[in-house]
Amino acid sequence: LLPQPTPFVGRERELADIIRRLTDRDCRLLALVGPGGIGKTRLALETAHRFIGSDAGPGFFEHGVLFVPLAAVESSAGLVSAVAEAANFTFYGHLPPQQQLLHYLQTKEMLLVLDNAEHLLSVPQDGDAGATELIADILAAAARVKILVTSREALNLQQAWFHPVQGMSFPPQPPSVSATHPPDPASLEGYDALQLFAQSAARARVEFSLAAERAAVVRICQLVAGVPLAIELAAAWLKSLSAAEIAAEIERDLDILTTRHQNVPVRHRSMRVVLAQSWQRLTASEREIFKRLSVFRGGFAAEAARRVAGASLIDLATFVEKSLLVVTPAGRYQMHELLRQYAAEQLAESPSDVVEARDKHCAFYADFLQQRSAGLMGERQRTSLAEIAAEYDNVWAVWRWAVKQGNVTALKQSVASLQYLCQFQGRYLEGANAWAEAVDRLSGLEPTELINLTLVELLVWWGWLLIRLGRLDQAEAALTRCSDLYQQLGAPPISGYGTDPALALSLVANIRGDYDTALQYGEQARRQGETPYHPHNLYQAHYVLASATLGQGHYRTAQQHAQRALTLAQQIDDRWFTAYCLNELGKSALALADLSTAQAHFQASYAIRREFDDPQGMGVALNYLGEAALQQRAFDRAHTLYQESLAIYQNILDKGGLATAHKGLGAVAISRRNFSAAGQHLQYALRLAAEMYYVPLMFSVLNAMGQLWLTTGHPERGLRLVAFVRANSSHRPAQDEAQQILDEYGVTTQKESAELLAAAQAQVSGRTLEEIVREEVTRG
């Protein structure tokens, strides 16, 4: 075996699997099958080296390992000669060469590695039996010979064990990462693809640092889907380009994936050449189907392939055998990204074919989404969500195409399910940007009833997501426009999840501490949910009413609304929203000092949202559990809960949740007497709350700041803040909290403290919340 020019990197698990199979007595023929450039040859060579270089290797194959390169071999006769040459075997006499070779191998115990055999596996022609017949004959004649074949196509032999070779491991695309478990940047170097890039990069640029260019390198590995050849070709460009520039070029054109290294085989000097070789091995009809499959993103099911590209099961099986598709254990088909990009280029040669294929793709998935919208509101929530999540890349590709084409029907069919996906999985920014683009596109079209009905859905759900992002003014504008458009249509809000803009407007008012307005919108939504009967909007109306009455200090009434919302949600088995209702019940219990009940409600809410892998829902429950632990003086537990919540909210960009987590951590730090950390957390919480004008939270943070100053020997500053909250907060729980702080510090019973309080009250008399917050943020 010739030494390799570069060290072998990664793929230890795959190597172990290959070696395990080859040491299995029943495995005589193992085929490493994968597209060009995927690393089949290098895997086979490393396998051979491991057998030769290990203690077990020589004993297992007594007569060693033969490596037979077949790229230049054109017939089965040439294959016989190639194997003989690798074995240093000389033909003799008049017997046919194949018969002599079989007789030679009959007494051997060895591993025969046949590399790049795909062009010899075709149907026999012109009297040439082809490689498959020779392989079968060797296995029959030489009982102790095992064969390892590398090929772009599967071997159609009954004895063959199939081992698909795919790209090296690389970090997943962001949408595939759970928002509750974001990747640790320090752990990314553990991916094989990044290790290979770093090794190749070090040869191209001495000062290369993976840590400094990690994000761009990750993007490169994602774009080439871990193909070793493509990674090495890309890294070679570091002599003249940055990693970010290389990534941008790959996104634009495959032609950058080339090399001028003279010791690289010609077939591996360009990724486009490698892909073209696979393309040329397809028939004309197979090419037509395959290029239409390039419109799919992230895989597809057989039925989708049939409807969109006209692909039969036999066609799909052929593509799998030729390493153009991979079939997952779940039965989904996946196309390697570089192959997809190449096939898309072939499709783009006919613009009309592109439109036809993408329109079919759009129609299929718009219908797919519409069929699952009802399930997302009831007992099939988790199943429907999983089905949509599996098609994540496809459904968003369809959405973008529908917006571009102005396909209002497809947008109307798709929007509900995509909104639920964004809400359930905390994908607020992605959804808000998509709805904004669609609203802009539809607003430029001549109004029709269908356009207006689609617009009201887009506007109300855009408003919900903007609220989560802390953009209350934008949310209010979108929701008001939605409400006005409903009035123009002369129709009540459609049935669905939060489709009544009054619900979202009530939430906006709640966040601003304007509980009278929140109640007005909540009552409006309740009436519109009762007639006609829209259960989802009705229990959400009771939910916002619970929040408003709690803010006013009517804790028993809030509890009743929350219980009514819970009952209605449970009647139609809306498990996801049940968690919201449990949170409201828990908040009421907290306000009534029933800590054990509150904790039970919050824990149940968290468990439900964890079932959905819903980061926002888990974050909310964690914050409330932190508050309950804080009131129980379980400071270590409270700190852990708030830290978990903080990590989630940082990942999903939920500004209100982030501010709440920082406020909680500040309160814990005060209790632990870590005053520096407390000040930092509370300052950040106040800035975030002020940015989104989250009034109840601003009052709550001011209370915590007041407690900090009182604890650290600054009574004038502390009393000033607490006195302001007690006198001015529209949020009754904050008033109660302020009074509790004053009682704890004996301010209302000690003469000297009472005098300080009176002076503090005089200082803040007539001041506005905005002024007090601005002063605190400025003073730091």
N, C-alpha and C positions, 0 to 999 in steps of 0.2 A: 504494500500500500504506500503510495507516494505521500510525503508529508504535505500538510495543507498550509497555504500562505498566511492564514490568520487563525487565532485560537478559536475553539468551539465555544459558543456562548449559550447558556440556558438550556431549555427543553429537557431538563433532567427527568421530569415525570414521563414525558413521551418516550424518551430513551429507555427508561425502566420498563415501560409497557411493551415496547418492541422486543427488548431482550427477554422479557417474561414469556412472550408468545413464542419466540424462537427456541426457547428451552422447554416448551411444552411438547411432549412426545407426539401429540396429535397434529401439531402445526408443521407441515412440511413445506408449505408455500405461503409466504407472506408478501402482500403487495402494498407498498407505500404509494398511495394514489393522491395526487393533488395537482393544482395548476402550476404552470411554469413559474420559477422563481420562488417557490414556497419553501425550498430548503430540503427537498427529498434526497438529493444526492448527498448533501452534507450529513443528514441524519443517517443515511445508509453507511457512509464512510466512518462516522463516529461509532456506529454500532459495531462495525468490523473491527475498529481499533480497540473497543472495549473487550471484545472476545479475545483478541490477540494479547492485549496487555493485562488481562485480569488472571487471577489464579484459576478461576473456573473456566476461562475461555479455551486455552489449549487442550484441557482435558475433555471439554465438551465436543470440540471439533478437532479430532486427532490430527487430521491432515490440513488444518488451517482454514483460511478464508481466501477466496478468489474474488477479486473485484474486476468486473468486466464492463467497460464503458461501451455503450451501443449507439451513441449519437451518430457516428459515421457509418454504421452497419446498415445495409440496405435490404438484406434478405436473410432467410433462415440459414442458408449456406454460409453467409458471412457470419452469422451468429455462432455456428459450429466452429468456424475458424477463430473467432474472437475468444471463445471459451478455451479452446486448445492453446492459444497463444498465452492467455493469462496463466494457464496451468503448466506452461513450458512443455507441452506435450507435442511430439512430432508424429505426424501421420506416417503410416508404413504400409507396404503391400498394396493389394488391389481391392480390399474391402472398402465400402463407402465410408467417407469421413465421419458421418454421423454415427454409424455403427461402431467404428473404432473409438469414438469419443465416449459412447455409452458403455463400451466394454471397459475403458479406462476408469470411468467414474464409479463403476459397479463395486469396486473394492474400497472406495474412499469414504471417509467420514469428514465432511467439510460443509462449509457455508458458501454458497455460490451467490454473489451479489451481481444482479443484472441491472445496470443503470441506464435510464432513459429508453425504455422498451416500447413506448406507446406506438411508434411508427411501424413496429413489427407485429403488432397485435391485430391488424386488420384482417378481413376475410381473405383467405388464401387466393392468390391470383397467379396466372401464368405458370402453373405447376409448382409454385412456391407454397409450401405447407404453412408458413408463418411461424412465429415464435411460440405461439401457444401449444402447437403440437409437439415441438421439440421439448418444451418445458415439461409437458405431460409425459413424454417418453423418458426423460431423465429421472423424474420422480418414480416412474414404474421400474426402471432398470437399476437405479442406485438407491437402495433402501435407507442408507445412512447419510445421504446428501439432502440438505435443506437449501431452499432458494429464497432469496430476498430480492424482490423486483421493485424498481421505482418506475412510475409511469404516470402520465397525465390521464390515462384511461384505465378503468377496471379490467381485470383479467376475467374473461368468461370461461373459467375453469372451475369445476366443482370442488377441487382441492384447495382453491385459493382462499386465504383469509384476508379480508379487506381491512386496511388500516388507513383511513383518510388523514391526510396531512393538511393542517390549516395554518394560518398565520401565527406568529409568536404572540404571547400574551401582551396586551397593551391596555392602558387605562380606558374604561368605557366612556362613551359620550355622556355629557352631563345629564341629559334626560333619563338615562338609564341608571343614574345613581340615586339611591334613596335620599330624599332631603333630610331624613332623620339621621342618616349615617354618611355624611360627606367624606370624601377621601382625604386621607392625611398626606399632604404633599411630601413629607419625609419618607413615606412608604412607597412612593411611585417608582423609585429606582429598582424595586423588586420585580418589576415587569421585565420579561425577557427582551421585548422589543426595545425598551429604553436602554437596557444594558448593551445590546448590539449596536445601537446608534452611538452610545458613548464611546464604545471601543473603536468604531469606525471614525468617529469624529476626532478622536485623539490623533489619528494618523493624518487627518486633513488639516487640523489646526491645533498646535501645541497647547495654546492657552484655553482651549475649549473647556467650559464648565457647565455640566448638566444642571446644576442648581441655578445658575444664572439664566439659562435659556429653557428651563424645564417646560413652561407652558407651550412654547412653540414646538419643542421636540415631541411632547405628548400629542399635539395636533398633527404633526407629520406622521407619527405612528398610527394615529386614528385614520388619517386619510388613505394610507397604504394598507390599512387593516393588518399590520404586523407582518407583511411579506418581507422576508429577510433580504432578498435581492433589491427590492425597492428601497428599503432602509439604507442599505449600503450605498446605493446610487445617490440617494438624497444626501447622505452625510458627506459624500465626496465633494459636494458643492460648497461646503463650509470654507474652502480655500478662498472663495470670492464673495459668498453671500452669508447673511445671518440666517439662523434657523427660522426666524419669522418670515424672512423673504423667501426661503425655500418652501415653507408651508403655503404661502400665498401663490407661488408659481405652480405647485402641484394642484391646487384648487382650480387654477386657470387652465392648465394644460399638462398632459402626461409627458410631453417631450423633454421636460427637464430631467426625467429619470433615465439618464444615459451616462456612460463613462467612456473615457479615452484610454483606460488602462490596457496595455497590450497583452498582459498575461491573463486577462479575463476572456473566457470563450466568447466567440462572436455572438452566439445565440443569447448571451447574457449581458451584452453591452448596452442594451436598450430594453426598457420595460415594454415599450410599444411593440418591439419585435417579438418578444415573448408572448404578448397577448395576441398578436396577429397570427402566430403559429397555431394557437388554440382555435382562433376564429376560422382559419383555413381548413381545419379538420371537420367543420360542420358542413352539412348539405345546405343547399339554397333555402329549402323550407325551414330547416332548423335555425338558420341565421335570421329569417324573418320573425320567427317566434322569439328567439333569444333576445333580439334587440328590443322587442316590445316589452319583454320582462324587465328591461332596464328602468322602466318608469316606477317600479316598486322600490320602496325604501325599507330597510330593516327586515326583509323577508316577506313571505306571503304563503297563503294556504293554496292547496291544489285547486279549489273552486275559484279562488280569485284569479289564478293563472289562466284557468280555462275561460273565464268571463272577459278578462282584460286582454290576454294575448293569444287566445285560441290554443293553449297548450294542453295536450292530452296527458294522461298519466304516463303513457309510453314515452312521450317527449320529455317529460320531467325526469323519468328514470334514465333516459339517454344522457341528459345533461349532468345528472349525478355521476354516471359511469365515466363521463369525460371530464370530471372534476370542475365543471362549470357551475354546478350548484352543490350545496351541502344540505342534507335533510337532517333536521334535529330530532331528538327523541320524541318531541311533541308533534312531529309530522309537518313542521313548517319547513319551507325551502328558503335558503339564504344564498345570495350571490355575493361573491367577493367584490369589495368596493372598486378595485381597479378594473376588474372585468366589467362591472356595471358601468363604470365611466367610459370604457372602451366601446361597449355595446351602445351606450347612449350617443356616442359620436357617430356610430353607424346609422342609428335611427335619425339623427339630426340632419343627415344628408337629404332627407325628404321632409320638409316642414309640415306637409299635410299628414304624413304618418305620425309625426310627433303629436299634433293636435288630436288626431283620432285616438291614439293610444292613451294620451293623458285624459281625454274626455271619458273614455271607458273606465279608466282607473278612478276618476273623480266620481262617476255615476255609481260605481260599485261600492265605494267606501262611504259616500253620502248616504246611500241606502242602508249600509251596514250600521252607521251611526244612528240613523233615525230609528231603526229596529230596536236599538238598545236604550233609547232615552227613557222609555217607560220603566224598564227594569231598574234603572239607576235611582228611581224614586221609591222603590218598594223592596220586596223580599229578595229580588235578584241583584241587589246593589253590588255586592262583592264580586259575583260572577260576571256581571256586565262590565264592571270596572276592569277586571282582569282581562276580559276579551278586548276591550278598547286599548288598554295599556300594551297588550301584545302587538297591536298595530300602530303604536305611537307615531313612528316616523311616517307611515303611510297616511294616516289621517291628517297630520299637519301638512304634508305635501299636497294633499287634496285641497285642504283649506286655502293654501296659498295660491294654487292654480285657480280655484273658484273665484277668489278675490280678483286675480289678474284678469280672468275672462269675464268678470261681471256675471257669473252664473248664480243668480239669486236663488234659484230652486235648490241648488246644492248647498248654498250657505244656510238656507232655512232648514234643510234637513239635518245639517251637521251641528249647528250652533249649540243646541241644548246639551247634547252629550259631551261636547268639548268643554262647555262651561262647568259641568259637573266634574269632569276630569280635573280641570284646573282647581276647582274648589276643594275637592276631596284630597288632592295630592299637593296642595300648597304651591301650585305653579302660577302665581299671581301675575308676575311681570310678563311671562310668556303670553298668557291669555289676554292681559290688558293691551299689550302691543298689537296682538292679532285683531282684537275687536276694534281698536282705534283705526287700524288700516282699513278694515271692512266698512266701518261707519263712514270714513272719508270716501271710499270707493262708491258706496251706495248713494251717498249724499250728492254725488255728481251725476247720477242717472235721473232720467225723467221719472217722476214719482208714479208708482202704481200701487194697487192695494197690496200685492205680494211684497214689494219693496218696503212699504211702510210697516207691514206686519213683521218683516225680518228686522227692520230697524229698531222697533220697540224692544225686541228681544236682545239685540246687540247692545242697545243703550242701557237697559236695566242691568244686564250682567257685567257690562263694562263698569258701571257704577259700583257694583259689589266688589270687584277686584281693585278698583281705585281706592276704595275704603281700606282694604287690607294693606295697600301700599302706602297709606297715610296721606293720600292726595284728596283731601276732603272737598276742596273747592272744585276741583275737576269732577269729582264724583257727583257733587250736588248739581253741577251744570248738566251733566249727562242724564241724571235722573229726572231733573226738571224738564228737560227736552223730551224725555220718554213719556212723562206724564202728560205734557201738552199734546204729544202725538196721539196718545190714547184718546184724549178728548176730541181731537180732530176726527179720529176714526169712529167715534161714538160707540166704542166697545169697551167692556170691562177687561181687566188684565187676563191674559190667557192662563189656562191651567198649567201649573208647573211649579218649579222650585224657585221661590223668590222672584216670581215674574211681576209682582206688583211693586212699582217703584216706591209706593208709600212705605213699604217695609224697609227699604234701604235708606230712604230719607229719615225715617224714624231712628235708624241706627246712627246716622250722621248727627242728628240732634242729640241723641244720647251721649255720643262722644264729646260733643261740645258742651254738655251739661245743661242743655236747654230742654228740660224734662217736660214742660208744658207742650212744646211743639212735638216732642217725641210721642207723647200720649195722643195728640191729635192725629198724627200720621198713623199711629198704631191702631187707633179706633177706626180710622178710615179703612185700613187694610183688613181689620176684623170684619167689618160690614161687607166689604167686597169679597171676602173669603167665604162668608155665609150664604150670600145670594149673588150669583149662583154658587153652589157649594164647591169650593176648591180647597180640599183638605190641607194640601201642602202650604198654601198661603195662609190658611186659617191658623194652623198651629205656629207658624212663624210670627203671625200677628200677636198671639199670646206670648210668644217669646220676647218680642221687643217691648210689649207692655210690661212684662215682668221686669225687664231691665230698667224701664223708665220709673216704675213705681218703687223699685228698690232705691234708685237714685234719690227719690223724694223722701225716703225713709219709711215708706209704707211696707214694711217687711212681710207682714202676713198676706197682704194683697199680692205682693210680688210672688210669694210662695204659691198662692192659688193659681195665678196665671201660669207659672212654670209647671205646676202639676197638670193643668189643663192641656198645655202644649205637649207634655210628655204622654199623656193619655191618648191624644189624637195621633201623635206620631207612632205610638206603639200599635194603634189599631190597624194602620196600613203597613206595619212592619218596616218603618223607616228607621233603620238602626243607626245610620250615620247622624241624623238630626237628633235622635234620642240623646246622644252624647251632649249636644248643646243644652238640651232641657235639663239634664242632670247637673250640668255646671250651674245653671240658674238656681236650681234647688239647693245646690251646695252653697252658693253665695248667700241665699236667704238664711240658710242654717248658720253660716258664719256670722251674719249680722245679728242673729238671735242668740249667739254664743253657744250654739249646739255643735261643738267641734267634731265630735265623733260622727254625727250624721253628715256633716259637711265633708269630712274626709272620705266617708264611704261613697258619697255621690261623686266626688272628684275622681276617686280611684276607678269607679265603674265607667266614668266618661273616658278616662285615659285608656282603659282596656278596650273599649269599643273602637276608639280612633287608632289604636295600635293594630287592630284587625285590618283596618283599611290602609295602614301605613300612611296615615294622614298627619303630616308634620304640624300643621297649624293647630289641629285639634289636640294633639299630644302636648304641644307647647302650652296651650291654654290651661289644660288640666294640670300640667306640671307647675305652672305659676300659682294656681289656686292651692295645689297641694303644698307648695312652698309656704304660702300664706298661713295655711292651717298649721303646718309644722312650726312656723315662727310663733304663732299664738300659743302653741303648746310648749314653747321654749326648747324645742328640739332643733338647736341651731345647726348642728352638723348635717342633719337630714335636710333641713331647709336649704342650706348652702348647696348640697348636692342636687336637689330638685331644681333650683334656680339655674345652676350651671348647665344642667341638661337642657332646660328650656332655652337658655341663651344660645347654645350651640345650634339648636333647631332654627330659631328666629334669625340668626345671622345668615343662615343658608337660604331661607325663603324670602328674606327682605321684608318681613312683616314688622313695620316700624313700631306699631303700638305694642305688640308682644315683646319686642326687643327692649323698649323703654320700661315695660312692666318688670321684666326679668332683672334689669339693672337696678330698678328701685328696690326689688326684693333683696338683691345681693348687698345693696347699701344698708338696708335695715339689718341684715344678718351681721354685716361687718361692725355696725354700731354695737350690737349685742356681744360681739367677740372682742370689742374694744380695739378693733383695727381701724382707727379713725381715718387714716390716710386713704385706705381702699374705699371706705364708706363715702368719703367726699368725692372721689373720682366716679364711683358708680352713680351717685345721686346727681352730680353735675351732668353726666351724660344722659341720664334718664330725663332730666328736666329739659335739656336741649331738644331731645327727640320729641317729647310730649309737646313742647312749644311749637316745633316745626309743623306738627300736624294739628295743632290746637286741640289737643286731647285734654279737655278741661278737668274732668274728675281726676285724671292721673296727675295733672299739674298740681292740684290741691293736695293729693296724697304725697307727692314727692316733697312739696313744701313742708308738710308735717314732719317727714323723715329728716329733712334738713334742720328743721327747728329742734328736733330731738337730738341731732348730732351736736348742734351748738350748745344746747343745754347740758349735754353730757360732758362736753370738753371745756366747760367753764366760760362760756360766752352767753350768759343768760339774756342780755339785752337783745342780741341778734336772734337767739332762738325764740324768745317770747314774741318778738315782732312777727315772725313767720307763723307761729302757731295761732297767735291771736288773730292774724289776718284770715287764716283759714276758718277759724271758728265763727268769725263775724260775717264772712263773705261767701263761703262755699255754697254752691247750689247743689252740691253732692252731699246728701245727709250722712252717709258713712264717713266721709272725710271730716265733717263737723264732729261726729261722735268720737272719731279717732283723736281729733285735736283736744277735745275735752278730756279724754283719757290720758293724754300726755301731760296736760296741765295738772290733773289729779295725781299722777304718778310722781311728779316733781314737787308736789305740795304747794303749787303756786296759788291755789285758791284758798288755802288754810293758813299760810304763813304771811304775817303782815308785810314783811320786807318784800317777799315775792309778789304779793298782791299789788304793792305799790309799783313794782317793776312792770307788772302786767298792765296796770292802768296806763302807765307811761307808754308802753308798747302799743296799746290800743289807740292812744291818741296819735302816735306816729303814723299808723297805717290807716287812720280814718280818712275816707275819701279817696284812697288809692285804688287803682284798678289791678286786676290780676296780671295784665300784660306788663304793667310797670314793675310790680314786685318780681315777676319772673325775669324780666330783662335785667334788673339790678343784680339778682342772684347769679345769673349766667355770666354777667360782666365781671362781678367781684370774684367768682370762682372759689 
